[in-house]
Amino acid sequence: MVIVRDHLHALLEARGYAVKIDNQSIWENSSPPEHVDLVFQLIPAFTPSELTCPSLHIRPLLKDLDDQETLENVYRIVEEYYPVSTLS
C-alpha cells in the first residue's frame, strides 16, 4: 500500500501535480474517507454512493507498479477532475 502510494505520488508530481496522497487501511478504519478529492482503492471497499468524490480501483498496481491500463486511468481521472496543476 505504501509503495503504491509513493509510486503514484512520484508519477503525478512528474506530471506537474502537487499532490498529497494519504492511505487508509479499511481494517483499521472502515468508514469512507472524508475531506478528500479522489479515492484510489486497492480493494473495492467503498461504493460510489458512499463517497463524496470520484473513485478509481487500482489493484493491478499491486502486481505491476507500472500497469499501463491502470496508470492511464489514473491520469485520465486526475486530468478530468483537475485539468490544471493546482492540487495541494
ABEGO torsion letter per residue (X at the ends): XAAAAAAAAAAAAAAGBBBBBBBBBAAABABBBBGBABBBBABBABBAAABABBBBBAAAAAABAABAAAAAAAAAAAAAABABBABX
